[in-house]
Amino acid sequence: MNPQERRNLGAHYTSEKNILKLIKPLFLDELHAEFAKAKGNKNKLNELHKKLASLRFLDPACGCGNFLIITYRELRLLEIDILRELYGKQQVTAIDAIINIDVDQFYGIEYDEFPARVAEVAMWLMDHQMNQKVSEEFGLYYVRLPLRKSATILHGNALRTDWAALIEPGKQLHYILGNPPFGGASLSKTQSKRKICQ
């Protein structure tokens, strides 16, 4: 993207490090604390596992989906920790029956169509990577094919879109995350000075 187009769209790349700075205090630290308290208690671990599978996330200006991708990865890693605690070294024969978190818990809105499509594919790629991790952990090949679920990434203007229309009736949205509108402080000052001068 050329710099002018980037500024006009408010497109701003956020590093993984900065995404983690946002999602850790927002919900991830709390989930890890719940996991620490639930260790050794099968019922509490199962409850936490169900809770993770019920959470829904929205990035209303998702771009290529970085916030959604990192959030999904972190939830899947926590799910693996929970499963490791529940099953230990015991042989698991039906991995698909114990993996509860999926890409359809994630929603995004993106003004530009190309990044919206990239976000959809990127979520499937992260799903595949995490399924490989599950395969390594439990010693059985696990893959979700054919792809039956997907993240809901809407190509549209988040300011003119009814966000409730993204979520299926009866399902709750738990977290809205992402970058705030990016305009840049120096540009705002310049525009203010221009208005005063005129």
N, C-alpha and C positions, 0 to 999 in steps of 0.2 A: 504494500500500500504506500502510495506517495504521502509525504508529510502533510500536505494540505487536505487530501482526502481523509487521512487518519484523524486530523483535527476536526474536520467537519462532522465526521461520524462519531467522534468521541471514543474512538477505538484505542484501547490501552492494554498492553500486555502485562500480565501480573505473573511474577515468578512463583515457583512452587513454594519457596521459602516464605514469601509474603502471603500466599494463600493459606499456608499452615498457621501463620500468625493470626489470621482471622478465624479459621474454623476451630482451632484448638480451644480458645476461650469461649467461643460461641456454643459448642456442643461436644467436641471430641474429648476434652479433658474430663468433663463430667461423665461421659460414657466409660472412659478408662477407669475412673474412680469407682463407678458402679461395678465394673468387671473385677477390680481388685477386692471389693467387698463380697462379691458373689463367689469367689474362688472357694472350692471345696463344698459348695452347696448346689447340688444338681438342679433343684427347683428354681433357685434364683438365677442360675446360668441360663436355663431354658427360658425364663421370663425375659431376661435381657436380650437373648437371641431373638425372641418374638418381637420385642420392642424395636430392635435394629431393623427388622424386616418391615415394620409398619411406618417408619419415618419417611417423609417425603420432602424433597428439596427443590427450590426454584431459584434460578438465576435469571432475572428479567432482562439482562443485557449480556447474554452468555458468550458472545463471540464464538470462538472455536471450542468452548466448553471446558476451559482449564479448571475453573472452580468445581464444576460438576465431576470432572474426571478424578481430581485429587480427593474430593470428598468420597466418591465411590470407592476408590482404592483403599482409603483409610478405614472405611466401614468394613470392607471385605477382609482386610488384615485383622481387624478386631474380631470379626466372625471366625477367622481361622484360630485365633487365640482361644476363643470360647470353645470351639470344637475340639481343640487340642486338650483343653481342660476337661471336657465332657467325656471324650473317648480315649485319651491317652494313646497308648500303643495298640489298643484293641483294633482288630481288623474291621473296617467299614466296608460293607458290600454294596450299598446303594448310596453313593455320594450325592446323587441328585436329590435324594430325600432329606438330606441334612443341610444343604446349602439353601438358605432362605432369602438372602439379599440379592436383588436383581436390578438391572438398569431401568426398569419401568417405575422406579421410585424417584426418578429424576426428571425435572422439567426445565425448559429454558425458552426464552424468547430472544430472537436475534433479528435485527433490522435488515442485515445483509444476507442474502440467501446462501451464498457459498460457504461462509463460516457456519451457518446453521446446519448444513449438510455434513460439514467436517465434524461438528460436535457429535452428531448422531453416530458417525462411523468411529470416532475416537472413543466413544463410550463402549461400543462393541469390542474395540481393540483392547481397552483396559479390562473388560470382562474376560476376554480370552487370556490375557496375561495372568489375571487372578485365578482363573480356572487351572492354568498350568501350575500355579503355586499350590493349589488344593491337590492336584495330582501328585506333586512331589511330596506333600505332607502326608498323604494317606496311601501312597503307593499304588493308586489306581488311576488310569487315564480318565480325565473328566473334561468333557466338552459339551457346550450347549448348541447342538445342531439338530435340526434347522433352527435358525434364530426365530423365536416365537415372540419375544418381547423386545421393546426398544425404549430408549428415553424419548420423552415427548418434547421435541424441539420445534417450536413454532416460528416460522418466518413471518415477522411482523413488527409493528411498532409497539413497544411495551407501554407507551403512554396512551395508546388508543385501543389496546387489547383488553378485553375482560379477562383478568387473570383467573377468575373462577371457572371460566370455560375450559381451561387447561386440565383441571382436576376432575376426575370422574365423580359423579354425585355420591355422597356418602363418605368420600375420602377426605382426609384433612391434610392441609399443607403445614408442615412443622417449621421449616426454616427457609428464609429468603436470604440469599447471600450473593456476593459479587462485588464488583467495583462500583463506587458511586459515579454519577456522571462526571466525565473527565473533560474539563475545559482548560485547566491550567490557570494559575493565579496571575501570571504575567499578562496573559491575554485578557483576562477580566479587567485588570487595571488599565490596560491600553484602551479597551472599549469604553470604560467609564470616563477616561480622560477625553476621548473623542466626543462623547456625548456632552460633557461639560463645555468643551471648546465650541461645539456647534450651538 
